[in-house]
């Protein structure tokens, strides 16, 4: 299983997150007509891991997980639920056949407001690093 699939599967399995966003977690971008609130995950970087013998099967990608809503408080509440689920996580992510995660670390958070869409949206962007075993 890819870490991206495991990450979405894991987040959707969190009852509190699912209560806010349902199944509305996407990679890259959401559909324009998506119901709010929703979450978009973007891979920022994915540096390779190597030893003197060559590459090793350990990944440590950097993801930005952004919570969108028409209400400021709802965007922040969704982001807080994501942080509670991910920050410090260790274990198999994504259920049976999932990806083993060594560590998941929250790095940064920022607010923004998108008034280029109607209705305008509040968003909270959070940065995470997820150290994991690659398949």
Backbone as JSON, one array per atom type, in Angstrom:
{
  "sequence": "XXXXXXXXXXXXXXXXXXXXXXXXXXXXXXXXXXXXXXXXXXXXXXXXXXXXXXXXXXXXXXXXXXXXXXXXXXXXXXXXXXXXXXXXXXXXXXXXXXXXXXXXXXXXXXXXXXXXXXXXXXXXXXXXXXXXXXX",
  "N": [[0.85, -1.18, 0.0], [0.53, 2.21, -0.78], [1.91, 5.07, 0.9], [0.35, 7.36, 0.68], [-2.24, 6.35, 0.18], [-2.57, 4.9, 2.55], [-2.51, 7.0, 4.41], [-4.85, 8.52, 3.79], [-6.78, 6.51, 4.23], [-6.36, 6.02, 6.96], [-6.99, 8.57, 8.11], [-9.71, 8.77, 7.38], [-10.72, 6.77, 8.94], [-10.85, 7.84, 11.42], [-13.15, 8.67, 13.71], [-14.05, 11.25, 14.62], [-12.96, 13.01, 12.71], [-14.18, 12.05, 10.38], [-16.8, 12.67, 11.03], [-16.83, 15.41, 10.63], [-15.89, 15.85, 7.93], [-16.85, 13.79, 6.36], [-16.39, 11.68, 3.63], [-14.7, 13.37, 2.33], [-11.82, 13.79, 1.62], [-9.05, 14.53, -0.2], [-6.36, 14.07, -2.55], [-4.06, 16.44, -3.77], [-6.06, 18.27, -5.08], [-9.41, 19.42, -4.52], [-12.64, 18.66, -5.89], [-14.42, 21.2, -7.64], [-17.06, 21.53, -6.9], [-17.3, 20.44, -4.38], [-18.69, 19.56, -1.22], [-18.56, 21.51, 1.75], [-17.21, 21.17, 5.06], [-13.87, 20.23, 3.93], [-10.88, 18.28, 3.22], [-7.64, 18.65, 1.86], [-4.79, 17.01, 0.71], [-1.4, 17.5, 0.08], [1.63, 16.54, -1.4], [4.62, 17.85, -0.46], [7.38, 17.43, -0.51], [9.66, 14.68, -1.02], [12.22, 13.36, 0.02], [14.88, 11.13, -0.84], [16.23, 8.22, 0.83], [19.39, 7.11, 1.81], [22.23, 4.92, 2.23], [25.75, 4.22, 2.5], [25.76, 1.98, 0.98], [23.75, 2.29, -0.83], [20.31, 3.03, -1.86], [17.74, 2.98, 0.68], [14.8, 1.44, 2.04], [13.17, 3.45, 3.31], [11.0, 6.04, 3.85], [10.45, 9.58, 4.14], [8.41, 11.6, 3.66], [7.19, 14.97, 3.19], [4.23, 16.42, 3.93], [1.53, 18.64, 3.18], [-1.36, 19.3, 4.83], [-4.46, 20.45, 4.36], [-7.21, 22.06, 5.74], [-10.41, 22.99, 4.8], [-13.12, 25.3, 5.01], [-16.27, 27.06, 5.12], [-16.6, 28.36, 7.43], [-14.65, 29.91, 9.89], [-14.07, 28.81, 12.48], [-14.8, 26.13, 12.11], [-12.95, 25.24, 10.19], [-10.63, 25.41, 11.72], [-11.26, 23.63, 13.79], [-11.43, 21.2, 12.39], [-8.76, 21.02, 11.51], [-7.51, 20.79, 14.02], [-8.42, 18.28, 14.81], [-7.19, 16.68, 12.89], [-4.53, 17.11, 13.6], [-4.51, 15.99, 16.2], [-4.89, 13.32, 15.52], [-2.63, 12.69, 13.98], [-0.12, 13.81, 14.93], [2.73, 12.62, 16.39], [2.07, 10.01, 15.88], [2.6, 6.5, 15.69], [2.91, 3.31, 14.24], [0.97, 0.88, 12.37], [-0.36, 2.27, 9.59], [-3.38, 2.68, 7.93], [-4.66, 0.28, 8.19], [-5.03, -3.36, 7.91], [-2.43, -4.71, 6.01], [-1.38, -2.26, 5.63], [0.84, 0.61, 5.93], [3.85, 0.72, 7.7], [4.49, 3.14, 10.08], [7.08, 4.96, 11.35], [7.37, 7.4, 12.64], [5.41, 10.32, 13.0], [5.32, 13.64, 12.53], [4.13, 16.79, 13.46], [4.78, 19.93, 12.01], [4.3, 22.68, 11.3], [1.9, 25.4, 11.03], [-0.52, 27.34, 9.3], [-2.82, 30.03, 8.63], [-5.28, 30.96, 6.18], [-7.26, 32.69, 3.72], [-9.53, 32.25, 1.21], [-10.81, 34.14, -1.16], [-11.35, 33.93, -3.8], [-13.14, 32.13, -4.61], [-16.65, 31.33, -4.59], [-18.95, 30.47, -2.25], [-16.59, 32.3, -0.21], [-13.66, 30.83, 1.37], [-12.29, 29.71, 4.46], [-9.09, 28.56, 5.44], [-6.85, 26.18, 6.88], [-3.6, 25.37, 6.89], [-1.47, 22.69, 7.45], [1.72, 21.31, 8.2], [3.33, 18.2, 7.91], [5.65, 15.58, 8.65], [6.22, 12.32, 7.67], [7.67, 9.54, 8.65], [8.35, 6.43, 7.3], [8.12, 2.88, 6.48], [8.97, 1.88, 3.31], [7.34, 0.12, 0.66]],
  "CA": [[0.0, 0.0, 0.0], [1.25, 3.49, -0.8], [1.71, 5.89, 2.09], [-0.77, 8.28, 0.42], [-3.47, 5.58, 0.4], [-2.63, 4.6, 3.98], [-2.82, 8.24, 5.11], [-6.28, 8.82, 3.62], [-7.53, 5.45, 4.92], [-6.23, 6.27, 8.39], [-7.77, 9.76, 8.49], [-11.14, 8.47, 7.25], [-11.09, 5.84, 10.02], [-10.98, 8.61, 12.66], [-14.57, 9.0, 13.84], [-14.27, 12.69, 14.75], [-12.67, 13.63, 11.41], [-15.24, 11.63, 9.46], [-18.01, 13.42, 11.38], [-16.72, 16.75, 10.04], [-15.67, 15.92, 6.48], [-17.37, 12.62, 5.64], [-15.35, 11.06, 2.8], [-14.15, 14.45, 1.52], [-10.37, 13.97, 1.76], [-8.51, 14.33, -1.54], [-4.96, 14.42, -2.81], [-3.82, 17.43, -4.82], [-7.09, 19.31, -5.1], [-10.78, 18.93, -4.41], [-13.54, 19.05, -6.97], [-14.92, 22.56, -7.41], [-18.4, 21.49, -6.31], [-17.27, 19.64, -3.16], [-19.36, 20.07, -0.02], [-17.63, 21.96, 2.78], [-15.76, 21.27, 5.0], [-13.13, 19.14, 3.29], [-9.43, 18.27, 3.45], [-6.79, 18.37, 0.71], [-3.42, 16.63, 1.07], [-0.43, 17.75, -0.99], [3.01, 16.15, -1.07], [5.52, 18.98, -0.65], [8.66, 16.86, -0.92], [9.87, 13.3, -0.62], [13.64, 13.09, -0.18], [15.29, 9.74, -0.78], [17.08, 7.81, 1.95], [20.5, 6.3, 1.3], [23.41, 4.63, 3.03], [26.87, 4.06, 1.57], [25.46, 0.83, 0.12], [22.71, 2.64, -1.79], [19.03, 3.45, -1.31], [17.08, 2.15, 1.68], [13.34, 1.51, 1.9], [12.6, 4.3, 4.35], [10.56, 7.32, 3.32], [10.14, 10.64, 5.1], [7.82, 12.69, 2.89], [6.63, 16.17, 3.82], [2.88, 16.66, 3.4], [0.72, 19.73, 3.69], [-2.75, 18.86, 4.97], [-5.2, 21.71, 4.47], [-8.63, 21.95, 6.09], [-11.18, 24.08, 4.2], [-14.51, 25.46, 5.43], [-16.83, 28.4, 5.0], [-16.57, 28.94, 8.78], [-13.31, 29.95, 10.47], [-13.97, 27.86, 13.57], [-14.89, 24.76, 11.59], [-11.66, 24.94, 9.56], [-9.67, 25.19, 12.81], [-11.62, 22.4, 14.5], [-11.01, 20.09, 11.54], [-7.3, 20.96, 11.59], [-7.15, 20.29, 15.35], [-8.69, 16.84, 14.8], [-6.12, 16.07, 12.1], [-3.31, 17.14, 14.42], [-4.65, 15.01, 17.27], [-4.77, 11.99, 14.94], [-1.35, 12.44, 13.33], [1.1, 14.23, 15.61], [3.28, 11.6, 17.28], [1.57, 8.67, 15.53], [3.49, 5.39, 15.34], [2.16, 2.08, 14.07], [0.58, 0.57, 11.0], [-1.34, 3.23, 9.11], [-4.14, 2.2, 6.79], [-5.27, -1.01, 8.46], [-4.33, -4.57, 7.49], [-1.72, -4.49, 4.75], [-1.03, -0.85, 5.56], [2.23, 1.05, 5.91], [4.36, 0.94, 9.06], [4.94, 4.51, 10.3], [8.02, 5.09, 12.47], [7.06, 8.63, 13.33], [4.66, 11.33, 12.27], [5.55, 14.86, 13.28], [3.57, 18.09, 13.08], [5.87, 20.89, 11.89], [3.93, 24.09, 11.18], [0.5, 25.65, 10.69], [-0.82, 28.72, 8.91], [-4.2, 30.34, 8.23], [-5.45, 31.74, 4.97], [-8.63, 32.96, 3.34], [-9.62, 32.23, -0.26], [-12.0, 34.84, -1.63], [-11.47, 33.78, -5.26], [-14.26, 31.21, -4.84], [-17.88, 31.81, -4.0], [-18.59, 31.39, -1.19], [-15.18, 32.32, 0.21], [-13.3, 29.76, 2.29], [-11.18, 29.77, 5.41], [-8.3, 27.34, 5.38], [-5.76, 25.99, 7.82], [-2.62, 24.48, 6.28], [-0.56, 22.11, 8.42], [2.82, 20.54, 7.61], [3.68, 16.98, 8.62], [6.65, 14.66, 8.11], [5.8, 10.97, 8.01], [8.73, 8.55, 8.45], [7.66, 5.14, 7.14], [8.74, 1.8, 5.72], [8.46, 1.83, 1.94], [7.14, -1.26, 0.19]],
  "C": [[0.9, 1.24, 0.0], [0.95, 4.28, 0.47], [0.54, 6.86, 1.9], [-2.11, 7.58, 0.66], [-3.65, 5.29, 1.88], [-3.04, 5.84, 4.78], [-4.3, 8.59, 5.0], [-7.12, 7.79, 4.36], [-7.52, 5.68, 6.42], [-7.09, 7.46, 8.83], [-9.26, 9.5, 8.41], [-11.63, 7.51, 8.33], [-11.25, 6.56, 11.35], [-12.4, 9.16, 12.75], [-14.83, 10.51, 13.86], [-14.01, 13.41, 13.43], [-13.78, 13.31, 10.42], [-16.54, 12.38, 9.75], [-18.0, 14.82, 10.77], [-16.7, 16.73, 8.52], [-16.26, 14.76, 5.69], [-16.22, 11.93, 4.91], [-14.58, 12.09, 1.99], [-12.7, 14.76, 1.9], [-9.77, 13.6, 0.42], [-7.03, 14.64, -1.58], [-4.92, 15.45, -3.92], [-4.8, 18.58, -4.83], [-8.46, 18.66, -5.01], [-11.57, 19.36, -5.64], [-14.14, 20.41, -6.63], [-16.26, 22.55, -6.68], [-18.46, 20.73, -4.99], [-18.0, 20.34, -2.01], [-18.3, 20.45, 1.01], [-18.09, 21.42, 4.13], [-15.15, 20.06, 4.28], [-11.65, 19.32, 3.57], [-8.73, 17.94, 2.14], [-5.38, 18.09, 1.21], [-2.52, 16.84, -0.13], [0.95, 17.29, -0.53], [3.91, 17.32, -1.43], [6.88, 18.5, -1.14], [8.76, 15.43, -0.42], [11.32, 12.92, -0.87], [13.93, 11.59, -0.07], [16.17, 9.47, 0.44], [18.14, 6.85, 1.43], [21.51, 6.02, 2.41], [24.56, 4.55, 2.03], [26.65, 2.89, 0.62], [24.36, 1.12, -0.9], [21.41, 3.01, -1.1], [18.49, 2.45, -0.28], [15.57, 2.4, 1.58], [12.69, 2.25, 3.06], [12.25, 5.64, 3.71], [10.3, 8.3, 4.45], [9.55, 11.83, 4.35], [7.26, 13.8, 3.78], [5.29, 16.42, 3.14], [2.3, 17.93, 4.0], [-0.72, 19.23, 3.67], [-3.56, 20.1, 5.29], [-6.68, 21.45, 4.69], [-9.36, 23.19, 5.58], [-12.6, 24.1, 4.78], [-14.97, 26.89, 5.17], [-16.82, 29.11, 6.35], [-15.17, 28.82, 9.36], [-13.13, 28.87, 11.54], [-14.0, 26.42, 13.11], [-13.59, 24.34, 10.91], [-10.63, 24.63, 10.64], [-9.99, 23.92, 13.59], [-11.21, 21.17, 13.7], [-9.5, 19.92, 11.6], [-6.84, 20.41, 12.94], [-7.37, 18.78, 15.44], [-7.62, 16.09, 14.0], [-4.84, 16.01, 12.93], [-3.38, 16.11, 15.54], [-4.46, 13.58, 16.75], [-3.37, 11.68, 14.45], [-0.11, 12.74, 14.17], [1.55, 13.18, 16.62], [2.85, 10.19, 16.95], [2.71, 7.72, 15.2], [2.63, 4.15, 15.22], [1.83, 1.85, 12.61], [-0.58, 1.48, 10.61], [-2.06, 2.62, 7.91], [-4.74, 0.82, 6.98], [-4.42, -2.17, 7.99], [-3.7, -4.35, 6.12], [-1.29, -3.05, 4.56], [0.47, -0.6, 5.58], [2.68, 1.28, 7.35], [4.96, 2.35, 9.13], [5.82, 4.53, 11.54], [7.68, 6.3, 13.32], [6.31, 9.57, 12.4], [4.73, 12.6, 13.1], [4.88, 16.07, 12.64], [4.73, 19.09, 13.05], [5.4, 22.34, 11.98], [2.46, 24.2, 10.82], [0.34, 27.11, 10.29], [-2.28, 28.83, 8.48], [-4.18, 31.09, 6.91], [-6.94, 31.89, 4.71], [-8.67, 33.03, 1.82], [-10.92, 32.89, -0.69], [-12.12, 34.81, -3.15], [-12.58, 32.8, -5.62], [-15.49, 31.79, -4.16], [-18.69, 30.61, -3.53], [-17.12, 31.25, -0.79], [-14.93, 31.26, 1.27], [-12.18, 30.16, 3.23], [-10.4, 28.47, 5.26], [-7.19, 27.38, 6.4], [-4.83, 24.95, 7.2], [-1.64, 24.01, 7.35], [0.49, 21.28, 7.7], [3.18, 19.38, 8.52], [4.8, 16.26, 7.88], [6.27, 13.26, 8.6], [6.92, 9.99, 7.64], [8.1, 7.16, 8.38], [8.51, 4.14, 6.36], [8.13, 1.8, 4.32], [8.33, 0.38, 1.5], [8.05, -1.59, -0.98]]
}
